[in-house]
Amino acid sequence: MKLLIGMPSLDYMHTDTVRCLSDLIIRLTKNGIPFDLDLESGTLVYKARDRIASKAINEEYTHVLWLDSDMIFSTDILDDLMFCGKD
């Protein structure tokens, strides 16, 4: 698995999102799951999404975890999504 965590935003991130992201990074690191984090900011969020998607394609990531800058999520979000068996 080659994982890219992509987070487009306008320019800021909610405190709870930072906490969730930090916890997720700690869990991935402890479990030896390689990942990269791409935080793209700008007033045109769709362009930030395009830059993240282009990176994922160009650098041959097998999985992209899309997160929003105002999301609250569990550290086992990746496990839950992988369990579904979807692309």
Backbone atoms as SQL, in Angstrom:
CREATE TABLE atoms (id INTEGER PRIMARY KEY, chain TEXT, resi INTEGER, resn TEXT, atom TEXT, x REAL, y REAL, z REAL);
INSERT INTO atoms VALUES
  (1, 'A', 1, 'MET', 'N', 0.840, -1.170, 0.000),
  (2, 'A', 1, 'MET', 'CA', 0.000, 0.000, 0.000),
  (3, 'A', 1, 'MET', 'C', 0.888, 1.237, 0.000),
  (4, 'A', 2, 'LYS', 'N', 0.561, 2.155, -0.860),
  (5, 'A', 2, 'LYS', 'CA', 1.224, 3.456, -0.889),
  (6, 'A', 2, 'LYS', 'C', 0.118, 4.491, -0.682),
  (7, 'A', 3, 'LEU', 'N', 0.058, 5.056, 0.522),
  (8, 'A', 3, 'LEU', 'CA', -1.048, 5.900, 0.956),
  (9, 'A', 3, 'LEU', 'C', -0.694, 7.375, 0.897),
  (10, 'A', 4, 'LEU', 'N', -1.594, 8.144, 0.323),
  (11, 'A', 4, 'LEU', 'CA', -1.489, 9.600, 0.354),
  (12, 'A', 4, 'LEU', 'C', -2.700, 10.135, 1.117),
  (13, 'A', 5, 'ILE', 'N', -2.446, 10.898, 2.157),
  (14, 'A', 5, 'ILE', 'CA', -3.517, 11.574, 2.877),
  (15, 'A', 5, 'ILE', 'C', -3.604, 12.971, 2.281),
  (16, 'A', 6, 'GLY', 'N', -4.740, 13.265, 1.680),
  (17, 'A', 6, 'GLY', 'CA', -4.927, 14.551, 1.021),
  (18, 'A', 6, 'GLY', 'C', -5.932, 15.407, 1.754),
  (19, 'A', 7, 'MET', 'N', -5.539, 16.646, 2.026),
  (20, 'A', 7, 'MET', 'CA', -6.435, 17.545, 2.741),
  (21, 'A', 7, 'MET', 'C', -6.403, 18.933, 2.090),
  (22, 'A', 8, 'PRO', 'N', -7.392, 19.214, 1.249),
  (23, 'A', 8, 'PRO', 'CA', -7.499, 20.573, 0.705),
  (24, 'A', 8, 'PRO', 'C', -8.177, 21.485, 1.724),
  (25, 'A', 9, 'SER', 'N', -7.799, 22.753, 1.739),
  (26, 'A', 9, 'SER', 'CA', -8.432, 23.682, 2.671),
  (27, 'A', 9, 'SER', 'C', -8.317, 25.106, 2.148),
  (28, 'A', 10, 'LEU', 'N', -9.089, 25.974, 2.765),
  (29, 'A', 10, 'LEU', 'CA', -9.033, 27.391, 2.399),
  (30, 'A', 10, 'LEU', 'C', -7.787, 28.060, 2.968),
  (31, 'A', 11, 'ASP', 'N', -7.329, 27.689, 4.103),
  (32, 'A', 11, 'ASP', 'CA', -6.122, 28.243, 4.717),
  (33, 'A', 11, 'ASP', 'C', -6.026, 27.937, 6.191),
  (34, 'A', 12, 'TYR', 'N', -7.011, 27.277, 6.750),
  (35, 'A', 12, 'TYR', 'CA', -7.002, 27.018, 8.177),
  (36, 'A', 12, 'TYR', 'C', -7.506, 25.599, 8.431),
  (37, 'A', 13, 'MET', 'N', -7.232, 25.125, 9.628),
  (38, 'A', 13, 'MET', 'CA', -7.682, 23.795, 10.013),
  (39, 'A', 13, 'MET', 'C', -8.247, 23.886, 11.436),
  (40, 'A', 14, 'HIS', 'N', -9.388, 23.245, 11.658),
  (41, 'A', 14, 'HIS', 'CA', -10.008, 23.252, 12.978),
  (42, 'A', 14, 'HIS', 'C', -9.133, 22.495, 13.983),
  (43, 'A', 15, 'THR', 'N', -9.170, 22.931, 15.213),
  (44, 'A', 15, 'THR', 'CA', -8.365, 22.329, 16.270),
  (45, 'A', 15, 'THR', 'C', -8.645, 20.838, 16.422),
  (46, 'A', 16, 'ASP', 'N', -9.914, 20.454, 16.409),
  (47, 'A', 16, 'ASP', 'CA', -10.255, 19.033, 16.544),
  (48, 'A', 16, 'ASP', 'C', -9.739, 18.223, 15.369),
  (49, 'A', 17, 'THR', 'N', -9.695, 18.829, 14.184),
  (50, 'A', 17, 'THR', 'CA', -9.153, 18.142, 13.009),
  (51, 'A', 17, 'THR', 'C', -7.658, 17.903, 13.181),
  (52, 'A', 18, 'VAL', 'N', -6.957, 18.899, 13.691),
  (53, 'A', 18, 'VAL', 'CA', -5.516, 18.752, 13.947),
  (54, 'A', 18, 'VAL', 'C', -5.273, 17.623, 14.939),
  (55, 'A', 19, 'ARG', 'N', -6.083, 17.574, 15.964),
  (56, 'A', 19, 'ARG', 'CA', -5.955, 16.511, 16.970),
  (57, 'A', 19, 'ARG', 'C', -6.190, 15.138, 16.330),
  (58, 'A', 20, 'CYS', 'N', -7.246, 15.011, 15.547),
  (59, 'A', 20, 'CYS', 'CA', -7.548, 13.733, 14.885),
  (60, 'A', 20, 'CYS', 'C', -6.430, 13.337, 13.914),
  (61, 'A', 21, 'LEU', 'N', -5.947, 14.307, 13.139),
  (62, 'A', 21, 'LEU', 'CA', -4.879, 14.029, 12.181),
  (63, 'A', 21, 'LEU', 'C', -3.602, 13.597, 12.896),
  (64, 'A', 22, 'SER', 'N', -3.268, 14.266, 13.985),
  (65, 'A', 22, 'SER', 'CA', -2.079, 13.893, 14.764),
  (66, 'A', 22, 'SER', 'C', -2.203, 12.470, 15.291),
  (67, 'A', 23, 'ASP', 'N', -3.372, 12.131, 15.818),
  (68, 'A', 23, 'ASP', 'CA', -3.594, 10.776, 16.335),
  (69, 'A', 23, 'ASP', 'C', -3.499, 9.741, 15.216),
  (70, 'A', 24, 'LEU', 'N', -4.032, 10.074, 14.043),
  (71, 'A', 24, 'LEU', 'CA', -3.957, 9.153, 12.901),
  (72, 'A', 24, 'LEU', 'C', -2.509, 8.942, 12.471),
  (73, 'A', 25, 'ILE', 'N', -1.743, 10.005, 12.409),
  (74, 'A', 25, 'ILE', 'CA', -0.330, 9.906, 12.015),
  (75, 'A', 25, 'ILE', 'C', 0.448, 9.047, 13.008),
  (76, 'A', 26, 'ILE', 'N', 0.190, 9.231, 14.287),
  (77, 'A', 26, 'ILE', 'CA', 0.855, 8.415, 15.312),
  (78, 'A', 26, 'ILE', 'C', 0.502, 6.945, 15.110),
  (79, 'A', 27, 'ARG', 'N', -0.782, 6.657, 14.881),
  (80, 'A', 27, 'ARG', 'CA', -1.212, 5.258, 14.699),
  (81, 'A', 27, 'ARG', 'C', -0.591, 4.632, 13.449),
  (82, 'A', 28, 'LEU', 'N', -0.595, 5.373, 12.341),
  (83, 'A', 28, 'LEU', 'CA', -0.003, 4.833, 11.115),
  (84, 'A', 28, 'LEU', 'C', 1.484, 4.559, 11.311),
  (85, 'A', 29, 'THR', 'N', 2.169, 5.467, 11.963),
  (86, 'A', 29, 'THR', 'CA', 3.607, 5.311, 12.199),
  (87, 'A', 29, 'THR', 'C', 3.883, 4.109, 13.099),
  (88, 'A', 30, 'LYS', 'N', 3.117, 3.975, 14.178),
  (89, 'A', 30, 'LYS', 'CA', 3.305, 2.836, 15.085),
  (90, 'A', 30, 'LYS', 'C', 3.050, 1.501, 14.392),
  (91, 'A', 31, 'ASN', 'N', 2.109, 1.484, 13.448),
  (92, 'A', 31, 'ASN', 'CA', 1.771, 0.248, 12.727),
  (93, 'A', 31, 'ASN', 'C', 2.628, 0.032, 11.483),
  (94, 'A', 32, 'GLY', 'N', 3.582, 0.922, 11.249),
  (95, 'A', 32, 'GLY', 'CA', 4.495, 0.757, 10.122),
  (96, 'A', 32, 'GLY', 'C', 3.847, 0.937, 8.761),
  (97, 'A', 33, 'ILE', 'N', 2.784, 1.706, 8.702),
  (98, 'A', 33, 'ILE', 'CA', 2.107, 1.950, 7.422),
  (99, 'A', 33, 'ILE', 'C', 2.721, 3.194, 6.794),
  (100, 'A', 34, 'PRO', 'N', 3.350, 3.040, 5.630),
  (101, 'A', 34, 'PRO', 'CA', 3.964, 4.202, 4.986),
  (102, 'A', 34, 'PRO', 'C', 2.888, 5.123, 4.400),
  (103, 'A', 35, 'PHE', 'N', 3.099, 6.411, 4.549),
  (104, 'A', 35, 'PHE', 'CA', 2.132, 7.378, 4.033),
  (105, 'A', 35, 'PHE', 'C', 2.827, 8.705, 3.783),
  (106, 'A', 36, 'ASP', 'N', 2.188, 9.517, 2.992),
  (107, 'A', 36, 'ASP', 'CA', 2.590, 10.903, 2.801),
  (108, 'A', 36, 'ASP', 'C', 1.368, 11.754, 3.074),
  (109, 'A', 37, 'LEU', 'N', 1.600, 12.985, 3.463),
  (110, 'A', 37, 'LEU', 'CA', 0.536, 13.918, 3.770),
  (111, 'A', 37, 'LEU', 'C', 0.663, 15.104, 2.828),
  (112, 'A', 38, 'ASP', 'N', -0.420, 15.433, 2.143),
  (113, 'A', 38, 'ASP', 'CA', -0.421, 16.578, 1.235),
  (114, 'A', 38, 'ASP', 'C', -1.503, 17.553, 1.691),
  (115, 'A', 39, 'LEU', 'N', -1.070, 18.648, 2.292),
  (116, 'A', 39, 'LEU', 'CA', -1.974, 19.707, 2.724),
  (117, 'A', 39, 'LEU', 'C', -1.905, 20.817, 1.690),
  (118, 'A', 40, 'GLU', 'N', -2.976, 20.995, 0.955),
  (119, 'A', 40, 'GLU', 'CA', -3.021, 22.014, -0.093),
  (120, 'A', 40, 'GLU', 'C', -3.992, 23.102, 0.326),
  (121, 'A', 41, 'SER', 'N', -3.546, 24.343, 0.294),
  (122, 'A', 41, 'SER', 'CA', -4.438, 25.437, 0.676),
  (123, 'A', 41, 'SER', 'C', -4.595, 26.417, -0.474),
  (124, 'A', 42, 'GLY', 'N', -5.684, 27.138, -0.419),
  (125, 'A', 42, 'GLY', 'CA', -5.985, 28.148, -1.417),
  (126, 'A', 42, 'GLY', 'C', -7.469, 28.456, -1.408),
  (127, 'A', 43, 'THR', 'N', -7.838, 29.547, -2.042),
  (128, 'A', 43, 'THR', 'CA', -9.242, 29.944, -2.040),
  (129, 'A', 43, 'THR', 'C', -10.089, 29.077, -2.957),
  (130, 'A', 44, 'LEU', 'N', -9.465, 28.421, -3.908),
  (131, 'A', 44, 'LEU', 'CA', -10.188, 27.533, -4.825),
  (132, 'A', 44, 'LEU', 'C', -9.897, 26.087, -4.433),
  (133, 'A', 45, 'VAL', 'N', -10.764, 25.554, -3.591),
  (134, 'A', 45, 'VAL', 'CA', -10.540, 24.221, -3.035),
  (135, 'A', 45, 'VAL', 'C', -10.507, 23.160, -4.136),
  (136, 'A', 46, 'TYR', 'N', -11.297, 23.332, -5.195),
  (137, 'A', 46, 'TYR', 'CA', -11.290, 22.338, -6.269),
  (138, 'A', 46, 'TYR', 'C', -9.920, 22.256, -6.943),
  (139, 'A', 47, 'LYS', 'N', -9.193, 23.367, -6.995),
  (140, 'A', 47, 'LYS', 'CA', -7.842, 23.326, -7.572),
  (141, 'A', 47, 'LYS', 'C', -6.885, 22.590, -6.632),
  (142, 'A', 48, 'ALA', 'N', -7.067, 22.775, -5.333),
  (143, 'A', 48, 'ALA', 'CA', -6.252, 22.044, -4.354),
  (144, 'A', 48, 'ALA', 'C', -6.510, 20.549, -4.490),
  (145, 'A', 49, 'ARG', 'N', -7.780, 20.166, -4.662),
  (146, 'A', 49, 'ARG', 'CA', -8.111, 18.746, -4.856),
  (147, 'A', 49, 'ARG', 'C', -7.450, 18.208, -6.121),
  (148, 'A', 50, 'ASP', 'N', -7.466, 19.012, -7.186),
  (149, 'A', 50, 'ASP', 'CA', -6.827, 18.591, -8.445),
  (150, 'A', 50, 'ASP', 'C', -5.327, 18.371, -8.266),
  (151, 'A', 51, 'ARG', 'N', -4.673, 19.251, -7.506),
  (152, 'A', 51, 'ARG', 'CA', -3.226, 19.093, -7.269),
  (153, 'A', 51, 'ARG', 'C', -2.934, 17.811, -6.488),
  (154, 'A', 52, 'ILE', 'N', -3.765, 17.521, -5.495),
  (155, 'A', 52, 'ILE', 'CA', -3.583, 16.294, -4.713),
  (156, 'A', 52, 'ILE', 'C', -3.819, 15.070, -5.589),
  (157, 'A', 53, 'ALA', 'N', -4.878, 15.094, -6.384),
  (158, 'A', 53, 'ALA', 'CA', -5.182, 13.963, -7.268),
  (159, 'A', 53, 'ALA', 'C', -4.065, 13.755, -8.288),
  (160, 'A', 54, 'SER', 'N', -3.531, 14.832, -8.827),
  (161, 'A', 54, 'SER', 'CA', -2.426, 14.724, -9.788),
  (162, 'A', 54, 'SER', 'C', -1.196, 14.109, -9.141),
  (163, 'A', 55, 'LYS', 'N', -0.898, 14.519, -7.925),
  (164, 'A', 55, 'LYS', 'CA', 0.237, 13.933, -7.201),
  (165, 'A', 55, 'LYS', 'C', 0.021, 12.438, -7.001),
  (166, 'A', 56, 'ALA', 'N', -1.194, 12.064, -6.599),
  (167, 'A', 56, 'ALA', 'CA', -1.499, 10.644, -6.373),
  (168, 'A', 56, 'ALA', 'C', -1.295, 9.824, -7.639),
  (169, 'A', 57, 'ILE', 'N', -1.713, 10.358, -8.753),
  (170, 'A', 57, 'ILE', 'CA', -1.568, 9.646, -10.032),
  (171, 'A', 57, 'ILE', 'C', -0.105, 9.626, -10.474),
  (172, 'A', 58, 'ASN', 'N', 0.535, 10.787, -10.468),
  (173, 'A', 58, 'ASN', 'CA', 1.914, 10.902, -10.964),
  (174, 'A', 58, 'ASN', 'C', 2.920, 10.118, -10.129),
  (175, 'A', 59, 'GLU', 'N', 2.658, 10.023, -8.821),
  (176, 'A', 59, 'GLU', 'CA', 3.595, 9.327, -7.937),
  (177, 'A', 59, 'GLU', 'C', 3.119, 7.920, -7.594),
  (178, 'A', 60, 'GLU', 'N', 2.104, 7.467, -8.299),
  (179, 'A', 60, 'GLU', 'CA', 1.607, 6.085, -8.246),
  (180, 'A', 60, 'GLU', 'C', 1.214, 5.628, -6.836),
  (181, 'A', 61, 'TYR', 'N', 0.429, 6.462, -6.152),
  (182, 'A', 61, 'TYR', 'CA', -0.134, 6.037, -4.872),
  (183, 'A', 61, 'TYR', 'C', -1.237, 5.020, -5.146),
  (184, 'A', 62, 'THR', 'N', -1.351, 4.038, -4.291),
  (185, 'A', 62, 'THR', 'CA', -2.405, 3.038, -4.464),
  (186, 'A', 62, 'THR', 'C', -3.692, 3.452, -3.766),
  (187, 'A', 63, 'HIS', 'N', -3.580, 4.310, -2.749),
  (188, 'A', 63, 'HIS', 'CA', -4.747, 4.738, -1.980),
  (189, 'A', 63, 'HIS', 'C', -4.623, 6.230, -1.638),
  (190, 'A', 64, 'VAL', 'N', -5.768, 6.907, -1.663),
  (191, 'A', 64, 'VAL', 'CA', -5.838, 8.303, -1.223),
  (192, 'A', 64, 'VAL', 'C', -6.913, 8.386, -0.151),
  (193, 'A', 65, 'LEU', 'N', -6.550, 8.926, 0.987),
  (194, 'A', 65, 'LEU', 'CA', -7.511, 9.182, 2.050),
  (195, 'A', 65, 'LEU', 'C', -7.807, 10.674, 2.025),
  (196, 'A', 66, 'TRP', 'N', -9.016, 11.023, 1.578),
  (197, 'A', 66, 'TRP', 'CA', -9.424, 12.417, 1.501),
  (198, 'A', 66, 'TRP', 'C', -9.999, 12.850, 2.848),
  (199, 'A', 67, 'LEU', 'N', -9.460, 13.917, 3.391),
  (200, 'A', 67, 'LEU', 'CA', -9.958, 14.483, 4.638),
  (201, 'A', 67, 'LEU', 'C', -10.216, 15.970, 4.433),
  (202, 'A', 68, 'ASP', 'N', -11.218, 16.482, 5.116),
  (203, 'A', 68, 'ASP', 'CA', -11.510, 17.917, 5.073),
  (204, 'A', 68, 'ASP', 'C', -10.906, 18.593, 6.296),
  (205, 'A', 69, 'SER', 'N', -10.636, 19.868, 6.160),
  (206, 'A', 69, 'SER', 'CA', -9.972, 20.607, 7.239),
  (207, 'A', 69, 'SER', 'C', -10.887, 20.912, 8.412),
  (208, 'A', 70, 'ASP', 'N', -12.147, 20.491, 8.326),
  (209, 'A', 70, 'ASP', 'CA', -13.071, 20.687, 9.446),
  (210, 'A', 70, 'ASP', 'C', -13.687, 19.369, 9.908),
  (211, 'A', 71, 'MET', 'N', -13.050, 18.253, 9.537),
  (212, 'A', 71, 'MET', 'CA', -13.560, 16.926, 9.878),
  (213, 'A', 71, 'MET', 'C', -13.078, 16.458, 11.239),
  (214, 'A', 72, 'ILE', 'N', -13.942, 15.712, 11.895),
  (215, 'A', 72, 'ILE', 'CA', -13.553, 14.965, 13.092),
  (216, 'A', 72, 'ILE', 'C', -13.682, 13.495, 12.714),
  (217, 'A', 73, 'PHE', 'N', -12.624, 12.716, 12.943),
  (218, 'A', 73, 'PHE', 'CA', -12.624, 11.321, 12.516),
  (219, 'A', 73, 'PHE', 'C', -11.845, 10.479, 13.511),
  (220, 'A', 74, 'SER', 'N', -12.108, 9.208, 13.468),
  (221, 'A', 74, 'SER', 'CA', -11.471, 8.247, 14.366),
  (222, 'A', 74, 'SER', 'C', -10.109, 7.840, 13.822),
  (223, 'A', 75, 'THR', 'N', -9.219, 7.416, 14.701),
  (224, 'A', 75, 'THR', 'CA', -7.900, 6.962, 14.245),
  (225, 'A', 75, 'THR', 'C', -7.984, 5.668, 13.453),
  (226, 'A', 76, 'ASP', 'N', -9.091, 4.954, 13.557),
  (227, 'A', 76, 'ASP', 'CA', -9.230, 3.717, 12.783),
  (228, 'A', 76, 'ASP', 'C', -10.044, 3.923, 11.504),
  (229, 'A', 77, 'ILE', 'N', -10.111, 5.156, 11.032),
  (230, 'A', 77, 'ILE', 'CA', -10.855, 5.457, 9.805),
  (231, 'A', 77, 'ILE', 'C', -10.328, 4.645, 8.617),
  (232, 'A', 78, 'LEU', 'N', -9.025, 4.493, 8.541),
  (233, 'A', 78, 'LEU', 'CA', -8.439, 3.743, 7.431),
  (234, 'A', 78, 'LEU', 'C', -8.825, 2.268, 7.503),
  (235, 'A', 79, 'ASP', 'N', -8.809, 1.706, 8.708),
  (236, 'A', 79, 'ASP', 'CA', -9.233, 0.310, 8.890),
  (237, 'A', 79, 'ASP', 'C', -10.675, 0.132, 8.435),
  (238, 'A', 80, 'ASP', 'N', -11.536, 1.047, 8.852),
  (239, 'A', 80, 'ASP', 'CA', -12.947, 0.962, 8.484),
  (240, 'A', 80, 'ASP', 'C', -13.129, 1.011, 6.968),
  (241, 'A', 81, 'LEU', 'N', -12.417, 1.905, 6.321),
  (242, 'A', 81, 'LEU', 'CA', -12.548, 2.040, 4.866),
  (243, 'A', 81, 'LEU', 'C', -11.962, 0.833, 4.129),
  (244, 'A', 82, 'MET', 'N', -10.844, 0.320, 4.597),
  (245, 'A', 82, 'MET', 'CA', -10.227, -0.836, 3.948),
  (246, 'A', 82, 'MET', 'C', -11.078, -2.093, 4.121),
  (247, 'A', 83, 'PHE', 'N', -11.777, -2.194, 5.245),
  (248, 'A', 83, 'PHE', 'CA', -12.631, -3.342, 5.531),
  (249, 'A', 83, 'PHE', 'C', -13.777, -3.441, 4.529),
  (250, 'A', 84, 'CYS', 'N', -14.173, -2.307, 3.978),
  (251, 'A', 84, 'CYS', 'CA', -15.280, -2.294, 3.012),
  (252, 'A', 84, 'CYS', 'C', -14.926, -2.987, 1.704),
  (253, 'A', 85, 'GLY', 'N', -13.645, -3.129, 1.417),
  (254, 'A', 85, 'GLY', 'CA', -13.205, -3.815, 0.211),
  (255, 'A', 85, 'GLY', 'C', -13.475, -3.046, -1.073),
  (256, 'A', 86, 'LYS', 'N', -13.570, -1.726, -0.988),
  (257, 'A', 86, 'LYS', 'CA', -13.813, -0.885, -2.168),
  (258, 'A', 86, 'LYS', 'C', -12.508, -0.242, -2.613),
  (259, 'A', 87, 'ASP', 'N', -12.487, 0.205, -3.854),
  (260, 'A', 87, 'ASP', 'CA', -11.327, 0.934, -4.368),
  (261, 'A', 87, 'ASP', 'C', -11.176, 2.261, -3.650);
